[in-house]
Amino acid sequence: MLIHVVNSANRHLYADELNAFFKARHQIYVEEKGWRDGDNTGLEIDQFDTDDATYLVGITDGQVMTGTRLIPTDRPHLLSEVFPNMSTVPVRDPRVAEWTRGFIVPAYREKGIGPIKGRFCATVMEYCLKEGIERIGGVQDLYWLPVWKRYAWKVRPIGNPMEIDGRWCVAALFDVTREAYEQAARCGGMRESILIHRGPYKPFVPTLSDFIPRRQVHAA
C-alpha cells in the first residue's frame, strides 16, 4: 500500500482514484453504517469536501484500500459547523487539522488493531509532521480510543462524550509528535515511508506571510 496526498492542487491527477474513494465512503458511511441518506450518485460527498480538504488515499494494486480527510480548523469543519456543542474549547487554528472520514474498505478490513491501521495512522502522523500540523482530531468514535492507547498517542478530550446516532463519541485532539509516528509505525511493521506526493504542491499550513494582514494601498 502507498498512501497518496490529494488536494485541490493535484486532484486532476487522481480523478479515477477520487471517484473510487467517494464510492468507498458511500459503501461504508451510507450503506453499511447508515450515517447519511444516499442519493443516485453512489458517492458520499458532504459540505466539507471542498478545496480546503486534503485526502490521504491508500492504494494497492490500483485499488483504493484506505482513505481519510484532513481540514484546517480555521475553515468550516464538522466540529465547528455541525457539532459545536460537543466542544468546550473552540478549535480554529490553521495548525490544527480536523481528521474525519477514515476508513479501510471491507475487503482489507482487519480484526482488532492490525498492521494496516498502524501503517495508515503512522502515515497520517508523518504527513502532519511534514506539513507543520501541531494537533489533529475532532469528533472521535470511542471505538478508536483503544487504538490510540496502543499507539501511546496523547489524547486530549475537549468536551464530554455524547451519543450520536447510537454511537458514543467525544471531541478530542492528538498531539502530532515524532514519537506518535514512530509508535504507530512500529505497530504497523513499517520500515520506510509509504507517503507519496505527485504533481503540484499545496501546503496544508499557510506560510507566515499569509497570517500577516496586508496593508491597504489607496490610489492617489
KELUM-398426 format. One record per residue (C-alpha): residue in three letters; x, y, z. Coordinates in Angstrom, 2 decimals. Layout:
BEGIN
   residuo      east     north        up
       ala         X         Y         Z
...
END
This chain:
BEGIN
   residuo      east     north        up
       met      0.00      0.00      0.00
       leu      1.12      3.52     -0.86
       ile     -0.72      6.50      0.61
       his     -1.15      9.43     -1.76
       val     -1.65     13.08     -0.81
       val     -4.53     14.54     -2.84
       asn     -5.79     18.12     -2.59
       ser     -7.06     20.90     -4.82
       ala     -3.62     21.38     -6.40
       asn     -3.17     17.87     -7.76
       arg     -6.61     16.26     -7.70
       his     -6.74     16.41    -11.51
       leu     -4.19     13.57    -11.44
       tyr     -6.49     11.40     -9.32
       ala     -9.91     11.58    -10.99
       asp    -10.44      7.80    -11.02
       glu     -8.97      7.28     -7.57
       leu    -11.11     10.00     -6.00
       asn    -14.21      8.55     -7.64
       ala    -13.34      5.18     -6.08
       phe    -12.58      6.94     -2.77
       phe    -16.04      8.56     -2.60
       lys    -17.68      5.29     -3.71
       ala    -15.92      3.52     -0.83
       arg    -17.17      6.20      1.56
       his    -20.72      5.65      0.25
       gln    -20.41      1.91      0.79
       ile    -19.21      2.42      4.37
       tyr    -20.98      5.54      5.65
       val    -24.27      5.28      3.76
       glu    -24.85      1.57      3.07
       glu    -23.04     -0.05      5.99
       lys    -23.28      2.48      8.83
       gly    -26.34      4.43      7.71
       trp    -24.87      7.75      8.87
       arg    -26.27      9.63      5.89
       asp    -29.02      9.22      3.31
       gly    -27.83      8.15     -0.09
       asp    -28.58      9.66     -3.48
       asn    -28.41      8.42     -7.03
       thr    -24.72      9.26     -7.43
       gly    -23.41      6.35     -5.36
       leu    -20.85      8.75     -3.88
       glu    -20.58     10.03     -0.30
       ile    -19.66     13.71     -0.57
       asp    -20.60     16.25      2.09
       gln    -20.33     20.01      2.62
       phe    -16.75     19.72      3.86
       asp    -15.39     18.10      0.69
       thr    -14.18     21.44     -0.60
       asp    -10.91     22.85     -1.90
       asp     -9.85     23.17      1.76
       ala     -9.80     19.38      2.17
       thr     -6.71     17.21      1.86
       tyr     -7.22     13.49      1.30
       leu     -4.81     10.71      2.17
       val     -5.70      7.80     -0.10
       gly     -4.19      4.34      0.36
       ile     -3.85      2.50     -2.94
       thr     -2.70     -1.07     -3.56
       asp     -2.73     -2.89     -6.90
       gly     -4.58      0.06     -8.40
       gln     -7.43     -0.21     -5.88
       val     -8.41      2.22     -3.10
       met     -7.74      0.41      0.16
       thr     -7.92      3.13      2.81
       gly     -8.66      6.83      3.00
       thr     -9.28      9.82      5.20
       arg     -9.80     13.58      5.12
       leu     -7.97     16.45      6.83
       ile     -9.33     20.01      7.02
       pro     -7.69     23.10      8.58
       thr     -9.82     24.09     11.56
       asp     -9.71     27.77     10.65
       arg    -12.02     26.73      7.81
       pro    -15.58     25.36      8.25
       his    -15.38     21.80      9.56
       leu    -17.59     19.13     11.11
       leu    -16.93     20.06     14.74
       ser    -17.41     23.80     14.22
       glu    -20.47     23.67     11.98
       val    -22.41     20.51     12.91
       phe    -21.37     19.58     16.46
       pro    -20.19     22.81     18.13
       asn    -21.92     21.74     21.36
       met    -19.53     18.80     21.69
       ser    -16.53     21.02     22.36
       thr    -15.97     23.31     25.32
       val    -12.98     24.84     23.54
       pro    -13.40     26.48     20.10
       val    -10.99     24.90     17.63
       arg    -10.00     27.36     14.90
       asp     -6.32     27.20     14.09
       pro     -4.65     26.55     10.70
       arg     -2.08     24.37     12.52
       val     -4.81     22.09     13.89
       ala     -6.39     19.65     11.44
       glu     -9.78     18.01     11.75
       trp     -9.36     14.31     10.95
       thr    -12.54     12.64      9.68
       arg    -13.91     10.00      7.32
       gly    -11.13      7.48      7.99
       phe    -11.82      4.02      6.59
       ile    -10.46      0.68      5.44
       val    -12.55     -0.95      2.72
       pro    -14.24     -4.21      3.79
       ala    -12.03     -6.40      1.60
       tyr     -8.96     -5.33      3.59
       arg    -10.57     -4.76      6.97
       glu     -8.76     -6.21      9.98
       lys    -10.00     -7.60     13.27
       gly     -8.60     -5.63     16.18
       ile     -5.52     -3.46     15.82
       gly     -3.73     -4.82     12.78
       pro     -0.79     -3.64     10.67
       ile     -2.90     -1.77      8.11
       lys     -4.23      0.54     10.83
       gly     -0.71      1.05     12.14
       arg      0.71      1.98      8.73
       phe     -2.20      4.24      7.93
       cys     -2.12      6.07     11.27
       ala      1.66      6.40     11.10
       thr      1.38      7.95      7.65
       val     -1.24     10.42      8.86
       met      1.25     11.48     11.55
       glu      4.08     11.60      9.01
       tyr      2.11     13.91      6.74
       cys      1.22     16.15      9.68
       leu      4.85     16.35     10.78
       lys      5.95     17.30      7.27
       glu      3.26     19.97      6.95
       gly      3.72     21.67     10.33
       ile      0.40     20.49     11.74
       glu      0.60     20.50     15.54
       arg     -2.59     18.66     16.51
       ile     -5.23     16.55     14.80
       gly     -8.61     15.23     15.84
       gly    -12.25     16.24     16.04
       val    -15.33     14.11     16.65
       gln    -13.96     10.69     17.59
       asp    -15.86      7.42     17.98
       leu    -14.98      5.93     21.38
       tyr    -14.27      2.71     19.48
       trp    -10.95      4.21     18.44
       leu     -9.67      5.05     21.94
       pro     -8.02      1.62     22.46
       val     -6.21      2.13     19.15
       trp     -4.83      5.49     20.26
       lys     -3.81      3.94     23.59
       arg     -1.97      1.16     21.76
       tyr     -0.05      3.79     19.81
       ala      0.68      5.73     23.03
       trp     -0.85      8.84     21.46
       lys     -1.63     11.74     23.77
       val     -5.39     12.16     23.59
       arg     -6.76     15.47     24.86
       pro    -10.58     15.46     25.21
       ile    -12.07     18.92     24.67
       gly    -15.63     18.02     25.61
       asn    -17.82     15.36     27.18
       pro    -18.85     12.12     25.43
       met    -22.11     12.33     23.52
       glu    -24.27      9.74     21.80
       ile    -24.61     10.35     18.04
       asp    -26.87      8.02     16.03
       gly    -26.36      5.25     18.55
       arg    -22.58      5.71     18.80
       trp    -20.72      7.25     21.71
       cys    -18.31      9.91     20.50
       val    -16.08     12.55     22.05
       ala    -14.37     15.67     20.74
       ala    -10.64     15.15     21.19
       leu     -7.29     16.26     19.78
       phe     -4.00     14.38     19.48
       asp     -0.53     15.88     19.64
       val      1.49     15.47     16.45
       thr      4.91     14.21     17.53
       arg      7.74     12.11     16.20
       glu      7.12      9.61     18.98
       ala      3.48      9.24     17.92
       tyr      4.59      8.50     14.37
       glu      7.26      6.02     15.42
       gln      4.98      4.08     17.76
       ala      2.26      3.67     15.12
       ala      4.92      2.71     12.55
       arg      6.24      0.01     14.89
       cys      2.72     -1.35     15.39
       gly      2.32     -1.44     11.63
       gly      5.69     -3.06     10.99
       met      6.54     -0.12      8.74
       arg     10.24      0.30      7.98
       glu     10.07      3.03      5.34
       ser      7.75      5.79      4.25
       ile      4.74      4.91      2.12
       leu      3.66      8.54      1.69
       ile      3.51      9.68     -1.95
       his      3.07     13.14     -3.43
       arg      2.57     13.67     -7.15
       gly      2.12     16.85     -9.11
       pro      1.75     20.44     -7.87
       tyr      2.33     21.02     -4.17
       lys     -0.10     22.84     -1.89
       pro      0.95     23.39      1.75
       phe     -1.59     22.48      4.41
       val     -0.49     25.25      6.78
       pro     -0.20     28.70      5.18
       thr      3.16     30.43      5.24
       leu      3.86     33.06      7.89
       ser      3.22     35.85      5.40
       asp     -0.35     34.61      4.97
       phe     -1.02     35.38      8.64
       ile      0.16     39.00      8.32
       pro     -2.63     41.43      7.38
       arg     -1.86     43.10      4.09
       arg     -1.67     46.91      4.15
       gln     -4.29     48.54      2.01
       val     -2.85     50.79     -0.65
       his     -5.13     53.55     -1.89
       ala     -4.60     55.10     -5.27
       ala     -3.56     58.72     -5.15
END
